[in-house]
Amino acid sequence: MSAVLTPPSPPKKTNRIGLDLVGYKGLKTTLCAGCGHNAISERIVEAFFEMGVAPWDVIKVSGIGCSSKSPAYFLSMSHGFNAVHGRMPSVATGAVLANRNLRALGVSGDGDTASIGIGQFVHLMRRNLPIIYIIENNGCYGLTKGQFSATADLGSKLKTGVVNDLPPIDTCALAVELGATFVARSFSGDKKQLGALLRAAISHRGTVMLDVISPCVTFNDHEGSTKSYSYMRDHEEPLHDIDFVPYFQDIEVEIDPGATRDVILHDGSHLRLKKLAEDYNPSNKMEALRVLDEAARSGEVVTGLLYLDTSREDFIQLLNLAEEPLAHLPESKTRPPESALLEIMEELR
Amino acid sequence: MSSVETLPAQQSAAPPPPELVNDFSIQVATVNGSGSQTANIVLLRALFQMGIPVSAKNLFPSNIAGLPTWYTIRANKRGFIGRKKEIGVLVAMNPETAVEDVRNLESGAAVVYDAPLELNKLRSDLHFYPAPFDKLVTPVCPDAKLRRLVRNMIYDGILVHLLGIDLEEVRKALFKQFKKKVKAAELNWKAVEAGVEYARQSLPKIDPFRVERMNANGNKIIIEGNAAAALGCVFAGVTVVAWYPITPSSSLCETVIEYARRYRIDPETGKATFAIVQAEDELASIGMALGAGWAGARSMTSTAGPGISLMSEFVGLGYYSEIPTVIFDVQRVGPSTGLPTRTSQGDILSTAFLSHGDTKHPLLFPDSPEECFTMAGDAFDLAEQFQTPIFVMLDLDLGMNYWMAEPFTYPRKPLKRGKLLGAEELERMGGFARYKDVDGDGVGYRTLPGTPHPRAAYFTRGSGHNDQAGYSERPDDYVRNMDRLTRKFETTRSMLPRPVIDQNPEARVGLISVGTTHWALVESRDQLLQEFGIPTSYMRLRAFPFNQELTDFIRKHDRVYVVEQNRDAQLLDLMRLDVDAALHSRLRSVRYYGGLPIDARTVTDEIMQQEEL
């Protein structure tokens, strides 16, 4: 991890709110050894710890599948909800509307999102609900022993030799098009990039859609797979080198505006995107779609922050919700007075 | 005018029929989308304002414009407001159906019709009143585009004259209906006057039907069941509403929106104390309702049969992971798409056990707008007390038709939010086990997400779990949990709205119904007694699971007719599961499932047929 990411002032063992890293951990994982999902869980633990988010303010919501099991393996002091297959977005939406102070962390998989859950996924993206939506994308159904999912690339091979003959759904392109305000792709093995993106996601207010290629070591990590560790090592094309500077930390390093884009997030944190091959501008939807399309054609996997819009209002603002969580409003606020009923009765006479 | 000459010749020879005052039905046959609804509601309101008990049944197609629709208004001085099969006065405005509409009438009925249809040639045993609607509307409404809409008000005017409706009440009803659209009201009023004037000059009264001012309606209101349920939700403090449009439930959530915007914006902050989302489908609406209930909101959704089917999986999750929410099912005719604009009680069984595995859910059955209002409140309390989805079972007849109702009583009891643990309790207790039956009633304690305490969190899942909400596939954990859920369900029996019983010690015959079937039964009981000398007892169930009172009621009678609006005797089947098998032979079934609201005569005929076997 780079020097920029380590908070300098508080003692190493506890974070801004006095909790240690253990407070952000979960149960021991029951996923396969080497599963990409476990690495993502670790990054989640670190990100929430380092951002000093109170775990009891977080809800972990998921659908069904290997990825959806993983919320048990981090943030055990957060309420978790393992919902039905493909329908986590609606549960998360209801919970966030009930209590706008909750920080929703949705964990889904490529089957849970791109097949059975595509309907709820696209509508979640449209609403810009404040949520971090992570797809742990391995291109296959792990829990039912390795069938293709809808994100499997054309020509990708199963262990049994079966070749995928349908084009993939690109969840990032969909999310960009539909209105998500923070869209990124990463790789479970890219510790630094994923860590920075997760911290930035915590700093964003709106829908964060983070597609993380996360190899399935048991069913989709072989020669011919495009979601394997070795394929990702050879084909990952980062758009930029990402550093994250949290709002509670002084910025120490001056940036060279010619070489680095500085992006300010909702909570005042900074994302620093160091140029690589080209000067990628993440505020342009068409650019995002272009790089995704070009990568898909060449068999590369672009990673990094694809799209960011900090200007659009989120679903809570759109609905003009009371500041106090709806779930906690006292009866005096939620039951209109008797005069209201009398007035209505008079109108109906 | 030649109308008098076209009347059947024998009319003058026949003795004048006895007058029928405040006891007949008016049916208006029109084309949907022609603006007849306004004319019909004005008519209904005028009669209501005259103090006459009235009811309205709108029989409409699953279509927006151009198909036949029939609106039936019943006036009944004795207060019977169920559907009546026989039509006294037909207003035949639809050329497509006019011939059949006239053929279906009982002898002696009156027919107001569009003169060019020449319906008087069809039968000689009816009283015909032709009216040249197009000719009459032209001078009233210079704007040709509006004529089609205004034209219908003319029949209101004609009926005013023929039936003796108070013109001033019509005017009041009309201006109430148009609210602030005074210009439109004035235009329509001119059409009413034109109808009155035409009838006065050209249509001498030859039929027996007449209305007379009464004083039966007191302080009553007129409202649809869906609107009443919506008000119940708003006054029960609903905070999260997720819905998907479907006939006949859409107007329920739409009315929640209307009243929430008026009465649930915090005057101090201008912010909404509610969230309403039109979801992408019923899967999402129930998902949002459950997510919100889990996080502590009073949440709800409303739907109809197809939506209930779609919600099945999520409802099982709500049952098993124990999340409060309220689901309104405004039942329509199934299976599948069925008859979307017709009424039914066909979702009783499938909803009681909705979802796979061993599941069962409390159902509430309102019969009237008053109960739609009170049971909405009950449902939210029950959902939170029992931490489970509660269904409120309306039907299209109740939900979408106008009903007279006593003004709703303001709910004064505090909201019951159920067993909730906050940070202080957790600190004192040192933690909790989410699914442990601490109190012996099967209901555990829950914490809400966001409770600021390290021990507040638990994991909610639809997979097997133990007392501590940990994942478990152990047989003993599974059985203990399922048995506790049974205990919880048993506890609800004594907490749900109790049946309404009218016990007649003389009666050997008992009748049982739910929901809107009630209105046919009160009248059928009268027919059974008056026409056949059969006294009956009556039990109106108001909730599932049933309680001991059902068994006691059956025991007290030799024969018990269970009357309901579905093909498969679903309510009866549900009773059989609950009631001692020795009593099953006393239970008999009366069913009507044609899609129209059940009527008393059908019930009486069927009971008499079975009685005489």
Boltz contact constraints between the chains, C-beta under 6 A:
constraints:
  - contact:
      token1: [A, 56]
      token2: [B, 452]
      max_distance: 6.0
  - contact:
      token1: [A, 56]
      token2: [B, 456]
      max_distance: 6.0
  - contact:
      token1: [A, 59]
      token2: [B, 449]
      max_distance: 6.0
  - contact:
      token1: [A, 77]
      token2: [B, 454]
      max_distance: 6.0
  - contact:
      token1: [A, 77]
      token2: [B, 457]
      max_distance: 6.0
  - contact:
      token1: [A, 78]
      token2: [B, 457]
      max_distance: 6.0
  - contact:
      token1: [A, 79]
      token2: [B, 449]
      max_distance: 6.0
  - contact:
      token1: [A, 79]
      token2: [B, 457]
      max_distance: 6.0
  - contact:
      token1: [A, 80]
      token2: [B, 459]
      max_distance: 6.0
  - contact:
      token1: [A, 81]
      token2: [B, 460]
      max_distance: 6.0
  - contact:
      token1: [A, 82]
      token2: [B, 461]
      max_distance: 6.0
  - contact:
      token1: [A, 84]
      token2: [B, 313]
      max_distance: 6.0
  - contact:
      token1: [A, 84]
      token2: [B, 317]
      max_distance: 6.0
  - contact:
      token1: [A, 87]
      token2: [B, 287]
      max_distance: 6.0
  - contact:
      token1: [A, 90]
      token2: [B, 284]
      max_distance: 6.0
  - contact:
      token1: [A, 90]
      token2: [B, 287]
      max_distance: 6.0
  - contact:
      token1: [A, 90]
      token2: [B, 288]
      max_distance: 6.0
  - contact:
      token1: [A, 91]
      token2: [B, 287]
      max_distance: 6.0
  - contact:
      token1: [A, 91]
      token2: [B, 291]
      max_distance: 6.0
  - contact:
      token1: [A, 93]
      token2: [B, 288]
      max_distance: 6.0
  - contact:
      token1: [A, 94]
      token2: [B, 288]
      max_distance: 6.0
  - contact:
      token1: [A, 94]
      token2: [B, 291]
      max_distance: 6.0
  - contact:
      token1: [A, 94]
      token2: [B, 292]
      max_distance: 6.0
  - contact:
      token1: [A, 95]
      token2: [B, 291]
      max_distance: 6.0
  - contact:
      token1: [A, 95]
      token2: [B, 295]
      max_distance: 6.0
  - contact:
      token1: [A, 97]
      token2: [B, 240]
      max_distance: 6.0
  - contact:
      token1: [A, 97]
      token2: [B, 275]
      max_distance: 6.0
  - contact:
      token1: [A, 97]
      token2: [B, 292]
      max_distance: 6.0
  - contact:
      token1: [A, 98]
      token2: [B, 240]
      max_distance: 6.0
  - contact:
      token1: [A, 98]
      token2: [B, 292]
      max_distance: 6.0
  - contact:
      token1: [A, 98]
      token2: [B, 295]
      max_distance: 6.0
  - contact:
      token1: [A, 98]
      token2: [B, 296]
      max_distance: 6.0
  - contact:
      token1: [A, 98]
      token2: [B, 297]
      max_distance: 6.0
  - contact:
      token1: [A, 99]
      token2: [B, 295]
      max_distance: 6.0
  - contact:
      token1: [A, 99]
      token2: [B, 450]
      max_distance: 6.0
  - contact:
      token1: [A, 101]
      token2: [B, 450]
      max_distance: 6.0
  - contact:
      token1: [A, 102]
      token2: [B, 449]
      max_distance: 6.0
  - contact:
      token1: [A, 102]
      token2: [B, 450]
      max_distance: 6.0
  - contact:
      token1: [A, 120]
      token2: [B, 284]
      max_distance: 6.0
  - contact:
      token1: [A, 123]
      token2: [B, 280]
      max_distance: 6.0
  - contact:
      token1: [A, 319]
      token2: [B, 275]
      max_distance: 6.0
  - contact:
      token1: [A, 320]
      token2: [B, 271]
      max_distance: 6.0
  - contact:
      token1: [A, 320]
      token2: [B, 272]
      max_distance: 6.0
  - contact:
      token1: [A, 321]
      token2: [B, 272]
      max_distance: 6.0
  - contact:
      token1: [A, 321]
      token2: [B, 275]
      max_distance: 6.0
  - contact:
      token1: [A, 322]
      token2: [B, 266]
      max_distance: 6.0
  - contact:
      token1: [A, 322]
      token2: [B, 271]
      max_distance: 6.0
  - contact:
      token1: [A, 322]
      token2: [B, 273]
      max_distance: 6.0
  - contact:
      token1: [A, 326]
      token2: [B, 239]
      max_distance: 6.0
  - contact:
      token1: [A, 326]
      token2: [B, 297]
      max_distance: 6.0
  - contact:
      token1: [A, 327]
      token2: [B, 295]
      max_distance: 6.0
  - contact:
      token1: [A, 327]
      token2: [B, 296]
      max_distance: 6.0
  - contact:
      token1: [A, 327]
      token2: [B, 297]
      max_distance: 6.0
  - contact:
      token1: [A, 329]
      token2: [B, 273]
      max_distance: 6.0
  - contact:
      token1: [A, 331]
      token2: [B, 415]
      max_distance: 6.0
  - contact:
      token1: [A, 333]
      token2: [B, 273]
      max_distance: 6.0
  - contact:
      token1: [A, 334]
      token2: [B, 237]
      max_distance: 6.0
  - contact:
      token1: [A, 334]
      token2: [B, 273]
      max_distance: 6.0
  - contact:
      token1: [A, 335]
      token2: [B, 235]
      max_distance: 6.0
  - contact:
      token1: [A, 335]
      token2: [B, 237]
      max_distance: 6.0
  - contact:
      token1: [A, 336]
      token2: [B, 263]
      max_distance: 6.0
  - contact:
      token1: [A, 338]
      token2: [B, 410]
      max_distance: 6.0
  - contact:
      token1: [A, 340]
      token2: [B, 263]
      max_distance: 6.0
  - contact:
      token1: [A, 341]
      token2: [B, 410]
      max_distance: 6.0
  - contact:
      token1: [A, 345]
      token2: [B, 221]
      max_distance: 6.0
  - contact:
      token1: [A, 345]
      token2: [B, 407]
      max_distance: 6.0
  - contact:
      token1: [A, 348]
      token2: [B, 221]
      max_distance: 6.0
  - contact:
      token1: [A, 348]
      token2: [B, 223]
      max_distance: 6.0
  - contact:
      token1: [A, 349]
      token2: [B, 221]
      max_distance: 6.0
